[in-house]
Amino acid sequence: MATWVWFHKLASPPHIYRIAGRLTLLFTVPGVLALIVGLYGGLVTAPADYQQGDSFRIIYVHAPAAWLSLLCYTAMAIAAAVGLVWRMKVAHAFAAATAPIGASFALVCLVSGSLWGRPMWGTWWVWDARLTSQLVLFFLYLGYMALRHSFDDLSRADRASGVLAVIGLVNVPIIHYSVYWWSTLHQGSTVLRAGGPSMPPSMLVPLLLCFFAYTCCYGALVCVRLRAEVLNRERSPNWLSLNA
């Protein structure tokens, strides 16, 4: 019973607006601190890789961005599904708030991967299974946002873009498992692997801090954007003064 009460509270714009405001600072402070420590540890103090040299350091930007691009899309698709099934406008607002953040992470992933691929593979881009499916993910983000803005009726925009988000979720496991299902140039996982991480602690700890920092960054950004999205959807929110 308590679970359903909590779930239905999430459908309340005043409640979600207030919660998002409180969470923004909780995500921002540890995220900034972790990012500073993680990037310093990865870009300055971590030893050079014995094969890639200092070129490996782009992993501290690339890998967390790749993780967040998948996390954001999964969160967006789940929120869209909740909005479609239970007709929760706040869920659609969350999905809409997440889309540009996820697209930004996907773009950072693609660009940083190309910068790493040039010295390692001798080319900026290859039609590798992992790279191609990641590019498809970026286009799904763009398609979701474009579809939302193609409707004047907000409810129709929510439904149409929500269906696209849910359908596109099938690409997430394809991205993750592509290096195992097909023969690809992209290396396999160095952290989440059966035998444990293949990186020494001096490299691994800064990377984990960057993963944490990027996740907190998403949390803070989506809270800010969600509050703006809620206000944009409300008409003369009389409750706003009570939540200020």
Wavefront OBJ file of the C-alpha trace (Angstrom):
o trace
v 0.000 0.000 0.000
v 2.789 2.421 0.978
v 4.581 1.662 -2.303
v 1.533 2.615 -4.354
v 1.078 5.826 -2.357
v 4.715 6.733 -3.070
v 4.264 5.867 -6.752
v 1.160 8.024 -7.123
v 2.894 10.934 -5.388
v 5.361 10.960 -8.272
v 2.459 11.943 -10.524
v 1.987 15.171 -8.559
v 3.768 18.157 -10.185
v 4.153 20.066 -6.871
v 5.628 16.989 -5.168
v 8.094 16.164 -7.951
v 9.051 19.842 -8.299
v 9.892 20.010 -4.593
v 11.801 16.701 -4.567
v 13.819 17.638 -7.667
v 14.816 20.909 -6.055
v 16.137 19.143 -2.983
v 18.003 16.511 -4.982
v 19.785 19.022 -7.220
v 22.256 20.110 -4.543
v 22.663 16.546 -3.244
v 23.818 15.453 -6.692
v 25.869 18.549 -7.501
v 28.263 18.722 -4.544
v 29.534 15.094 -4.512
v 29.507 15.043 -8.320
v 31.787 18.076 -8.637
v 34.159 16.805 -5.951
v 34.337 13.327 -7.499
v 34.920 14.797 -10.957
v 37.825 16.948 -9.783
v 39.497 14.085 -7.931
v 38.761 11.532 -10.658
v 40.045 13.631 -13.551
v 43.153 14.648 -11.636
v 43.863 11.037 -10.742
v 43.227 9.811 -14.283
v 44.844 12.590 -16.287
v 47.759 13.436 -13.985
v 48.711 10.786 -11.436
v 47.718 7.499 -13.132
v 50.633 5.779 -14.916
v 50.696 5.552 -18.701
v 49.365 2.357 -20.243
v 52.079 -0.028 -21.383
v 50.494 -0.407 -24.834
v 48.557 2.813 -25.483
v 50.768 5.230 -23.587
v 49.042 8.439 -22.514
v 46.358 8.000 -25.194
v 44.486 5.678 -22.827
v 43.642 8.652 -20.571
v 40.700 9.570 -22.807
v 38.937 6.636 -21.140
v 38.226 8.914 -18.163
v 36.016 11.015 -20.440
v 34.890 8.405 -22.959
v 33.849 5.437 -20.799
v 31.667 7.387 -18.307
v 30.012 9.239 -21.203
v 29.241 5.912 -22.891
v 27.772 4.554 -19.643
v 25.622 7.638 -19.133
v 24.364 7.602 -22.717
v 22.964 4.115 -22.066
v 21.710 4.939 -18.568
v 19.933 8.071 -19.780
v 18.219 6.280 -22.633
v 17.107 3.442 -20.369
v 15.728 5.929 -17.840
v 14.029 7.896 -20.625
v 12.416 4.792 -22.121
v 11.205 3.507 -18.736
v 9.739 6.906 -17.887
v 8.056 7.054 -21.301
v 6.596 3.576 -20.756
v 5.254 4.605 -17.345
v 3.719 7.682 -18.934
v 2.086 5.616 -21.673
v 0.706 2.929 -19.373
v -0.364 4.996 -16.370
v -0.850 8.301 -18.233
v 1.504 10.118 -15.874
v 2.387 13.502 -17.351
v 5.312 13.874 -14.949
v 6.824 10.677 -16.342
v 6.713 12.156 -19.844
v 8.238 15.337 -18.423
v 11.095 13.286 -16.970
v 11.676 11.605 -20.327
v 11.670 14.955 -22.102
v 14.112 16.375 -19.553
v 16.471 13.421 -19.962
v 16.638 13.350 -23.779
v 19.003 16.303 -24.428
v 21.254 15.240 -21.547
v 21.534 11.718 -22.905
v 22.150 13.048 -26.418
v 24.987 15.190 -25.083
v 26.620 12.203 -23.387
v 26.211 10.136 -26.565
v 27.883 12.897 -28.605
v 30.777 13.153 -26.128
v 31.151 9.364 -26.350
v 31.294 9.417 -30.164
v 33.679 12.375 -30.398
v 36.060 11.131 -27.694
v 36.018 7.669 -29.227
v 36.986 9.129 -32.600
v 39.811 11.107 -31.015
v 41.125 7.901 -29.458
v 40.603 5.843 -32.617
v 42.745 8.098 -34.814
v 46.097 7.254 -33.125
v 45.085 3.709 -32.131
v 43.308 2.478 -35.281
v 44.701 4.968 -37.770
v 41.244 6.321 -38.643
v 38.625 8.605 -37.111
v 35.749 6.207 -37.748
v 35.033 2.590 -38.662
v 31.644 0.960 -39.148
v 32.285 -1.239 -36.141
v 29.250 -2.860 -34.464
v 29.777 -0.954 -31.208
v 30.383 2.376 -32.915
v 27.493 1.965 -35.337
v 24.993 0.990 -32.632
v 26.191 3.930 -30.504
v 25.602 6.239 -33.462
v 22.101 4.776 -33.810
v 21.527 5.615 -30.140
v 22.509 9.238 -30.787
v 20.071 9.393 -33.712
v 17.334 7.893 -31.516
v 17.828 10.747 -29.065
v 17.618 13.273 -31.901
v 14.576 11.510 -33.341
v 12.824 11.534 -29.967
v 13.405 15.267 -29.519
v 12.449 16.073 -33.117
v 9.249 14.037 -32.849
v 8.269 15.796 -29.640
v 8.612 19.199 -31.289
v 6.676 18.184 -34.388
v 3.337 18.233 -32.513
v 1.522 21.290 -31.211
v -0.601 19.069 -28.964
v 1.552 18.133 -25.967
v -0.371 14.940 -25.198
v 0.112 13.678 -28.758
v 3.799 14.600 -28.582
v 4.125 12.602 -25.350
v 2.494 9.524 -26.857
v 4.356 9.553 -30.171
v 7.799 10.233 -28.701
v 7.122 7.790 -25.875
v 6.448 4.961 -28.314
v 9.680 5.748 -30.171
v 11.655 5.765 -26.911
v 10.285 2.386 -25.847
v 10.935 0.803 -29.260
v 14.468 2.203 -29.336
v 15.275 0.524 -26.021
v 16.110 -2.640 -27.962
v 19.305 -0.914 -29.098
v 20.711 -0.651 -25.548
v 21.558 -4.364 -25.083
v 22.826 -4.435 -28.663
v 25.353 -1.724 -27.787
v 26.430 -3.484 -24.617
v 26.818 -6.961 -26.070
v 27.999 -5.995 -29.559
v 31.668 -6.631 -28.714
v 30.741 -10.178 -27.673
v 28.225 -11.003 -30.397
v 30.334 -9.816 -33.337
v 34.010 -9.522 -34.149
v 34.711 -5.822 -33.533
v 37.680 -3.511 -33.225
v 36.285 -2.042 -30.038
v 37.788 -3.604 -26.935
v 35.661 -5.423 -24.394
v 34.811 -4.247 -20.902
v 37.744 -3.510 -18.603
v 35.688 -2.952 -15.439
v 32.515 -5.091 -15.486
v 33.974 -8.420 -16.494
v 33.723 -11.964 -15.131
v 37.323 -12.130 -13.945
v 37.196 -8.728 -12.287
v 38.615 -5.397 -13.526
v 41.706 -5.666 -15.712
v 43.036 -2.268 -14.592
v 45.373 -1.658 -11.627
v 43.930 0.373 -8.710
v 45.920 3.470 -9.693
v 43.924 3.568 -12.960
v 40.686 1.985 -11.782
v 39.888 4.211 -8.785
v 39.940 7.497 -10.785
v 37.796 5.829 -13.448
v 35.205 4.734 -10.903
v 35.176 8.269 -9.488
v 34.502 9.611 -12.973
v 31.647 7.136 -13.416
v 30.180 8.347 -10.116
v 30.728 12.004 -11.036
v 29.061 11.673 -14.430
v 26.102 9.895 -12.843
v 25.732 12.683 -10.277
v 26.022 15.215 -13.100
v 23.096 13.552 -14.848
v 21.117 13.523 -11.609
v 21.646 17.246 -11.051
v 20.956 18.225 -14.664
v 17.796 16.136 -14.974
v 16.444 17.622 -11.740
v 16.968 21.160 -13.039
v 15.463 20.346 -16.415
v 12.570 18.423 -14.847
v 11.588 21.418 -12.730
v 11.629 23.595 -15.846
v 9.609 21.024 -17.784
v 7.001 20.794 -15.013
v 6.585 24.576 -14.964
v 6.321 24.656 -18.741
v 3.489 22.113 -18.641
v 1.564 23.730 -15.797
v -0.807 26.588 -16.326
v -0.600 29.245 -13.569
v 0.879 26.951 -10.903
v -0.624 28.359 -7.709
v 1.452 25.880 -5.697
v 4.744 27.411 -6.896
v 4.931 29.965 -4.078
v 4.565 27.150 -1.530
v 7.523 25.284 -3.052
v 9.842 28.255 -3.501
l 1 2 3 4 5 6 7 8 9 10 11 12 13 14 15 16 17 18 19 20 21 22 23 24 25 26 27 28 29 30 31 32 33 34 35 36 37 38 39 40 41 42 43 44 45 46 47 48 49 50 51 52 53 54 55 56 57 58 59 60 61 62 63 64 65 66 67 68 69 70 71 72 73 74 75 76 77 78 79 80 81 82 83 84 85 86 87 88 89 90 91 92 93 94 95 96 97 98 99 100 101 102 103 104 105 106 107 108 109 110 111 112 113 114 115 116 117 118 119 120 121 122 123 124 125 126 127 128 129 130 131 132 133 134 135 136 137 138 139 140 141 142 143 144 145 146 147 148 149 150 151 152 153 154 155 156 157 158 159 160 161 162 163 164 165 166 167 168 169 170 171 172 173 174 175 176 177 178 179 180 181 182 183 184 185 186 187 188 189 190 191 192 193 194 195 196 197 198 199 200 201 202 203 204 205 206 207 208 209 210 211 212 213 214 215 216 217 218 219 220 221 222 223 224 225 226 227 228 229 230 231 232 233 234 235 236 237 238 239 240 241 242 243 244
